[in-house]
Amino acid sequence: MKSFFYQTGLFMCFALSFGQNVFAQTLNDVNENIVQVLDLIMLQKELTDAASNGEYDIIHIGEGVFDLSLMDQDLGYYPLPLPQVIKEEKHSIMIVGAGAGKTIFDAGNSVRKLGLSTAQLKDDMGVSITVRGITFRNGGGSSSDHAGLSIHTKKGIIEVRECEFLSTDGSNGSTLLAMTGTEEGFGFIRVINCRFDSLQSTVKLSSSRTSAYVEESTFTNFRDYPALDISNNLGKSFISKCKFINNHSIREAPLNANVFPNGTVEVADCIFENNFGAQSGAVKVSGREARIIFNRNTLTANNGGKGSGAALLTMEGSGKITVEANLFKENYNNTQGGGLSIIAGGSKIAELDDSKAFIGIYNNIFSENRTADEGGGVYVETQKGTVEIINNTIVGNTTLAFPICNTSAGLCLKTVMNEASAVIYNNIFWDNTCKSKLGSDLRIDNDPNSSAVGWLFEPDSIGASVLISNNVVRNTSINISNAVAMENQFIENPLLDSIFKLHPNSPAIDA
C-alpha cells in the first residue's frame, strides 16, 4: 500500500481504548485510498509502513489525548539502512495534528516520546521530516532517556512548526531534541511558532556544518536548566523574534548557544524579560574562531549570578562580535556587566590568538542596570583585539563597589595586552552612579593585572592604545593615560527624554 496520507475531511473516529482520532489517507495520481487509524497501535503501524513504502508520507492526526504511557515502547519512525534492505527509504514524512491543544501526546510522567530518524541510513539526502500542530506534555520519570519529540537526520531537513511542549519534568533529557549534519554539510533545522512552557528539561538543537533556525517561538517558566541550548560547527544558529520570559537556569543561561570555528550565532529581534541564569541572566553565547551577531533585542529585569546581568558573549581566538540596536534595562548581576559583558581572548592551551578579534558595540541603550563590581552598564575585555564602541547611550547605571567607585558605573573597558586597540566615539554617558554617589561613567583599564586559561598578564606601564572622542562624559578613570587620546568631550546634561532621544534643545546635538 502506498502511504501518501492526506486528509480531505474530518472523520470522527473514536478508539475503544484511548478515545482518540487519527486519520491517515492514501493518495496517488489515479485514486485515493483512505485509512482510518483508531489508536496508537494502529498509528505505529502506519509509521512502520511509511518507513518502507518508498513514498512521500503525510499522516494527519485528529483531535484527542494520546496516552503514550500506556505503550511499552516509543512511537517511532526508523527506516532500515543498507544492507538490511535492498533500497533505502529516503522520502519525506509529515506528521500533522489538528492543532496545538487539540492533538495531545501525553507521556503520563514517563519518558515515552515520538522518535523520528533517518540518521541510520547510509545517505538521507533529500529527506525532510516535519511535525506540526501537536501538543507534547507531562514527560518525566527516572530514565536517562527523554520525553517529548526526538528527530535526527544526517543531511535531511527537520521542521517543527506550531507545536506545544508543556509540563515536562526531570533533568534527563530534552522536551525537543533535533540533530542534523555531517562532515559534508547539508541538513537544516527549523523550529517556528512553537510554545515551550513550564519545563525542567532543555530544548536542544545541534547542527554540524549546517544551520538551525528558531523563529517566533516562546520559552517561558523553565526551571533549573537552559530553555534553549543550540550549537553549531561551520554553520549558523539563528534565533529570531522569540520570547524568553520567567525562566530560571542554575546552569549557563536561559538561552545558551555555542559556536565553533567558522560558524555564526545570530540573535535578533527577541525579548528577554525577568530571567535568571547562573552565568548570565538571559543569554550566553560562547564562540571559538567564529562570529556572534546580537541585534535589536530587548533585555529587561534579568538577573545573572555571574558573567552578566543580561547577556554574556565570549570568543576564543580571532572571532567577531557585533552588538547593535539593543535595549538593556534594569538588569543585575553580582560580578561585572550589569547589562552586557563581552570577553574576547585566546587560550594558551588551545593555542588560539585573538590578535584579529573584533568587538563592535553600536547604537545600543543601557539604562538602570546594576552590578556589584565592574561595568554597571557594560563590561568589555579583550587581550589583543580591536574594539569599537560607537553611538551608544549609557545612562542611569549603577555599580555597588562603594567606596571604590572607579570600577565604572557606565562602561568598563579592559585591554589586556599592549597590541589591543579601542575607539570610543559619539556615546552619551550620564547619571551613572556608585551607590548613591556620582560614579565613574567610563573606566579604561588598559594595563590590567589579568589572567586567562594558561596565561598570566602583568602590568608593564605601557598600555594599549585607546581613542576617546566626541562623547558626553563627566567622569573618566584611566589606568595608563599617556596611551589614551581624549578629544572633544562634553560635560553638559544631554537632555534625554523618556525614550532616550535627545531633546531639541540638547547641547549634544551637533556639538
C-alpha positions in Angstrom: 0.0 0.0 0.0 1.4 3.4 -0.9 1.1 5.6 2.2 0.8 9.1 1.0 -1.5 10.3 3.8 -3.8 13.2 3.0 -6.8 14.5 5.0 -9.7 15.6 2.8 -12.3 15.8 5.6 -12.9 15.4 9.3 -13.7 11.8 10.2 -14.7 11.4 13.8 -13.4 8.0 14.8 -13.2 7.1 18.5 -10.7 4.5 19.7 -12.2 2.0 22.1 -9.1 2.0 24.3 -7.8 5.6 24.0 -10.7 7.8 22.9 -8.8 9.5 20.1 -9.0 10.1 16.4 -6.2 9.6 13.8 -6.8 10.0 10.1 -4.4 8.5 7.6 -5.3 8.6 4.0 -3.7 7.5 0.8 -3.5 9.5 -2.4 -1.9 8.9 -5.8 -2.3 10.3 -9.3 -5.2 7.9 -10.0 -7.2 7.4 -6.8 -7.4 7.8 -3.1 -7.2 5.1 -0.5 -8.4 6.2 2.9 -7.1 4.5 6.0 -8.7 5.2 9.4 -6.4 4.7 12.3 -8.2 4.2 15.6 -5.4 4.1 18.3 -1.7 4.5 19.0 -1.0 0.9 18.0 -2.5 1.5 14.6 -0.7 4.8 14.3 2.6 3.0 15.0 1.7 0.5 12.2 1.3 3.4 9.8 4.7 4.9 10.9 6.3 1.5 10.3 4.6 1.2 6.9 5.8 4.7 5.9 9.4 3.7 6.8 9.4 1.1 3.9 6.9 2.1 1.3 9.2 4.2 -0.9 6.9 7.2 -1.0 6.3 10.7 0.5 4.1 10.3 3.5 1.7 12.6 5.3 -0.1 11.4 8.4 -2.9 13.6 9.8 -3.9 13.1 13.4 -7.3 14.3 14.7 -8.2 15.7 18.0 -7.8 13.8 21.2 -5.4 12.9 24.1 -2.9 10.1 23.3 -1.6 8.5 26.4 1.9 7.4 25.5 2.5 5.9 28.9 0.2 3.0 28.0 2.6 1.9 25.4 5.5 -0.5 26.1 7.8 1.4 23.7 8.1 4.8 22.0 6.3 5.8 18.8 8.9 5.6 16.1 9.8 6.1 12.5 13.1 4.4 11.7 13.7 3.3 8.0 16.1 0.4 7.8 19.6 1.0 6.3 21.6 -0.9 3.7 22.3 -3.9 3.6 19.2 -4.7 5.7 17.1 -3.6 2.8 17.7 -3.6 -1.0 16.9 0.1 -1.3 16.9 2.7 1.5 13.8 4.8 2.3 14.8 8.3 1.5 11.5 10.0 1.2 9.9 12.7 3.3 7.3 12.4 6.1 4.9 14.9 7.6 3.0 14.3 10.8 0.3 16.8 11.2 -2.0 17.2 14.2 -5.3 19.1 14.4 -3.5 21.9 16.2 -1.7 22.6 19.4 -4.1 22.0 22.3 -6.3 19.7 20.1 -3.9 16.8 19.3 -2.2 16.0 22.6 0.6 13.4 23.2 0.6 12.9 27.0 3.6 11.0 28.3 1.9 10.5 31.7 5.1 11.3 33.6 7.0 8.7 31.6 9.8 9.2 29.1 7.7 7.9 26.2 8.2 10.1 23.1 7.7 10.3 19.3 11.0 9.4 17.7 11.8 10.1 14.0 15.2 9.3 12.5 16.9 8.8 9.1 20.4 9.2 10.6 20.8 5.4 10.5 20.6 5.4 6.7 23.8 5.4 4.6 22.6 8.6 2.9 19.4 10.5 3.7 20.0 13.4 1.3 16.6 14.8 0.2 14.7 13.7 3.2 12.5 16.1 5.2 10.8 15.4 8.5 8.0 17.7 9.6 5.9 17.7 12.8 3.1 20.2 13.0 0.2 21.1 15.3 0.8 18.7 18.2 1.0 19.3 22.0 3.6 17.2 23.9 3.1 17.2 27.7 3.8 15.6 31.0 7.1 13.9 30.3 9.2 12.7 33.2 10.5 9.7 35.1 13.9 8.4 36.2 15.2 7.0 33.0 18.3 8.6 31.3 16.1 8.9 28.2 13.9 11.9 27.4 10.3 12.5 26.7 8.6 14.6 24.0 9.9 14.7 20.5 13.2 13.5 19.0 14.2 14.0 15.4 17.6 13.0 13.9 18.9 13.2 10.3 22.2 13.3 8.6 21.5 15.5 5.6 17.8 15.8 5.9 15.7 18.8 6.7 13.9 19.0 10.1 10.9 21.3 10.8 8.8 21.6 13.9 6.0 24.0 13.5 3.1 25.3 15.6 3.7 22.7 18.4 3.5 23.0 22.2 5.7 21.4 24.8 4.3 21.6 28.3 5.0 20.5 31.9 7.8 18.1 31.3 9.8 17.2 34.5 13.2 15.9 35.1 16.7 16.7 34.0 17.0 13.6 32.0 16.7 14.9 28.5 15.0 17.4 26.2 11.4 18.1 25.5 12.6 18.6 21.9 15.8 17.1 20.6 16.8 17.8 17.0 20.1 16.9 15.4 21.4 17.1 11.8 24.6 17.5 9.8 27.6 15.5 8.6 31.1 16.3 7.5 29.8 17.0 4.0 27.3 19.5 5.3 23.7 19.7 4.2 20.7 19.3 6.6 18.7 22.0 8.2 16.7 22.5 11.4 13.8 24.9 11.7 11.6 25.5 14.8 8.9 28.0 14.1 5.9 29.4 16.0 6.2 26.9 18.9 5.5 27.3 22.6 7.6 25.8 25.4 6.2 26.3 28.9 6.7 25.1 32.5 9.5 22.7 31.6 12.5 21.4 33.5 14.5 19.9 30.6 16.2 21.7 27.8 15.2 22.2 24.2 18.3 21.0 22.4 19.2 21.7 18.8 22.5 20.6 17.3 23.8 21.1 13.7 27.1 20.3 12.2 28.3 22.2 9.1 24.7 23.3 8.6 22.1 25.6 10.2 19.4 25.7 12.8 16.7 28.4 12.9 14.4 29.2 15.8 11.7 31.7 14.9 8.7 33.3 16.5 8.6 30.9 19.5 8.2 31.4 23.2 10.1 29.9 26.1 8.5 30.6 29.5 8.8 29.3 33.1 11.7 26.8 32.6 13.2 25.6 35.8 16.8 24.6 36.6 18.2 24.2 33.0 18.5 26.4 29.9 15.3 26.8 28.0 17.2 26.5 24.7 20.6 25.0 24.1 21.7 25.4 20.5 25.1 24.6 18.9 26.7 24.5 15.5 30.0 24.0 13.8 30.7 25.6 10.4 27.0 26.5 10.2 24.6 29.1 11.5 22.3 29.3 14.5 19.6 31.9 14.1 17.2 32.9 16.9 14.7 35.5 15.8 11.5 37.1 17.1 11.4 34.8 20.1 10.4 35.5 23.7 12.2 34.2 26.8 10.3 35.1 29.9 10.4 34.0 33.6 13.0 31.3 33.1 15.3 30.2 35.9 18.5 28.3 35.0 21.1 27.0 37.5 23.4 26.3 34.6 24.6 28.8 31.9 21.7 30.9 30.9 18.1 30.6 29.6 19.4 30.9 26.1 22.7 29.0 25.8 24.5 28.9 22.4 27.8 27.5 21.3 29.5 28.1 18.0 32.7 26.6 16.8 35.2 27.6 14.0 33.8 29.5 11.1 30.2 29.2 12.4 27.8 32.0 13.3 25.2 32.7 16.0 22.7 35.4 15.4 20.2 36.5 18.0 17.8 39.2 16.6 14.5 40.9 17.5 14.0 38.8 20.7 12.6 39.7 24.1 14.3 38.6 27.3 12.4 39.5 30.5 12.6 38.5 34.1 15.0 35.6 33.6 17.7 34.2 35.9 20.9 32.4 34.8 23.8 31.2 36.8 26.3 32.6 34.3 24.2 35.2 32.6 20.7 36.4 33.3 19.2 35.9 29.8 21.8 34.9 27.2 25.2 33.2 27.0 26.9 32.8 23.6 30.3 31.1 23.5 32.4 31.1 20.3 35.7 29.9 19.0 37.1 31.5 15.9 33.5 32.3 14.9 31.0 35.2 14.6 28.4 36.4 17.1 25.7 38.8 16.0 23.3 40.3 18.6 20.9 42.9 17.2 17.6 44.6 18.0 16.9 42.7 21.2 15.1 43.9 24.3 16.5 42.7 27.7 14.8 43.9 30.9 14.8 42.8 34.5 17.1 39.9 34.1 19.4 38.6 36.9 22.7 36.8 36.4 24.7 35.2 39.1 28.0 36.0 37.4 29.3 36.9 34.0 26.5 39.4 33.1 23.1 40.5 34.2 21.6 40.0 30.8 24.0 39.0 28.0 27.4 37.3 28.1 29.2 37.0 24.8 32.6 35.3 24.8 35.1 34.4 22.0 38.2 32.4 21.9 40.6 33.3 19.1 40.1 35.8 16.3 36.4 35.9 16.0 34.0 38.8 15.5 31.3 40.0 17.9 28.8 42.7 16.9 26.1 44.1 19.2 23.8 46.7 17.7 20.5 48.5 18.4 19.6 46.6 21.6 17.9 47.8 24.8 19.4 46.7 28.1 17.4 47.9 31.0 17.1 47.1 34.7 19.3 44.0 34.6 21.6 43.0 37.5 24.4 40.7 38.4 26.9 40.4 41.2 30.3 40.5 39.3 30.6 42.5 36.1 28.5 43.9 33.3 25.1 44.6 34.7 23.7 44.8 31.2 26.3 43.3 28.8 29.6 41.5 29.2 31.9 40.8 26.2 35.1 38.8 26.8 37.4 38.0 23.8 40.7 36.3 24.2 43.0 33.5 23.3 43.7 30.4 25.3 47.3 29.2 25.6 46.1 25.6 26.0 44.0 25.9 22.8 46.9 27.8 21.0 44.5 30.5 19.9 45.4 34.1 19.3 42.9 36.9 19.4 45.1 39.5 17.6 42.5 39.7 14.9 39.4 39.6 17.2 36.9 42.3 16.7 34.2 43.7 19.1 31.7 46.2 17.8 29.0 47.8 20.0 26.8 50.3 18.2 23.6 52.2 18.8 22.5 50.5 22.0 20.8 51.8 25.1 22.0 50.7 28.5 19.8 52.1 31.3 19.3 51.4 35.0 21.5 48.2 35.0 23.4 47.3 38.2 26.4 45.3 39.1 28.3 44.6 42.3 31.6 45.3 40.7 32.9 46.4 37.2 30.8 47.9 34.5 27.3 48.7 35.7 26.1 49.1 32.1 28.7 47.4 30.0 31.9 45.4 30.6 34.3 44.7 27.7 37.6 42.8 27.8 39.9 41.8 25.0 43.5 40.6 25.0 44.9 41.8 21.7 41.8 42.5 19.7 40.1 45.7 18.3 37.2 47.3 20.0 34.7 49.9 18.6 32.1 51.4 20.9 30.1 54.0 18.9 26.7 55.8 19.2 25.6 54.2 22.5 23.5 55.7 25.3 24.7 54.6 28.7 22.7 56.3 31.4 21.5 55.7 35.0 23.5 52.6 35.6 25.0 51.7 39.0 27.9 49.9 40.5 27.7 48.8 44.1 31.5 48.7 44.5 31.4 51.5 47.1 33.6 53.2 48.2 35.9 52.2 45.3 33.9 53.9 42.5 36.5 53.8 39.7 35.3 50.4 38.6 32.8 52.3 36.4 29.1 52.5 36.7 28.7 53.0 33.0 31.3 51.3 30.8 34.4 49.4 31.9 36.9 48.5 29.1 39.9 46.3 29.7 42.6 45.9 27.1 44.8 43.2 28.5 47.8 43.4 26.2 49.5 46.4 24.5 48.6 45.1 21.0 44.9 45.8 21.6 43.2 49.0 20.4 39.9 50.7 21.0 37.8 53.6 19.8 35.0 55.0 22.0 33.2 57.6 19.8 30.0 59.6 20.0 28.4 58.0 23.0 26.4 59.5 25.8 27.4 58.6 29.4 25.2 60.3 32.0 24.0 59.9 35.6 25.8 56.7 36.3 26.3 56.2 40.0 28.3 54.4 42.6 25.5 53.5 45.0 24.1 57.0 45.8 27.2 58.9 44.7 28.3 60.1 41.3 30.3 57.2 39.9 32.8 56.8 37.1 31.0 56.9 33.7 33.9 55.4 31.9 36.7 53.2 33.1 39.7 52.4 30.8 41.9 49.7 32.3 44.5 49.5 29.5 47.2 47.8 31.6 45.4 45.4 33.9 46.7 42.6 36.1 44.8 39.8 34.4 44.8 36.1 33.8 43.3 33.7 31.3 43.5 30.0 30.7 47.2 29.2 30.6 48.2 32.9 30.7 49.2 35.4 33.3 49.4 39.1 32.3 51.2 41.6 34.5 51.1 45.4 34.1 54.1 46.9 32.2 53.1 50.6 32.4 52.9 50.9 28.6 49.2 50.3 28.0 47.1 49.7 24.9 46.1 52.5 22.6 42.6 53.9 23.1 40.9 56.8 21.4 38.0 58.6 23.2 36.3 61.2 21.0 33.1 63.2 20.8 31.4 61.7 23.9 29.2 63.2 26.5 31.0 62.1 29.7 31.8 63.7 33.0 33.9 61.2 34.9 36.6 59.1 33.3 39.0 56.8 35.1 42.1 55.8 33.1 44.9 53.4 34.1 47.7 54.4 31.6 46.7 57.9 30.5 49.6 58.5 28.1 48.3 55.7 25.9 44.8 57.2 25.7 43.9 60.1 23.5 40.9 62.1 24.6 39.3 64.8 22.4 36.0 66.8 22.1 34.5 65.6 25.3 31.3 67.3 26.6 30.2 67.5 30.2 26.8 69.2 29.9 23.5 67.5 30.5 22.4 65.9 27.2 18.7 66.4 28.0 17.4 63.0 27.1 13.7 62.3 27.0 11.9 59.2 28.4 12.8 57.1 25.4 16.4 58.2 25.4 16.1 60.6 22.5 17.8 64.0 22.6 15.6 66.9 23.4 15.5 69.5 20.5 17.4 71.9 22.8 20.1 69.4 23.8 23.6 70.8 23.8 24.8 67.4 22.5 23.2 68.0 19.1 25.8 68.9 16.5 28.2 69.6 19.3 
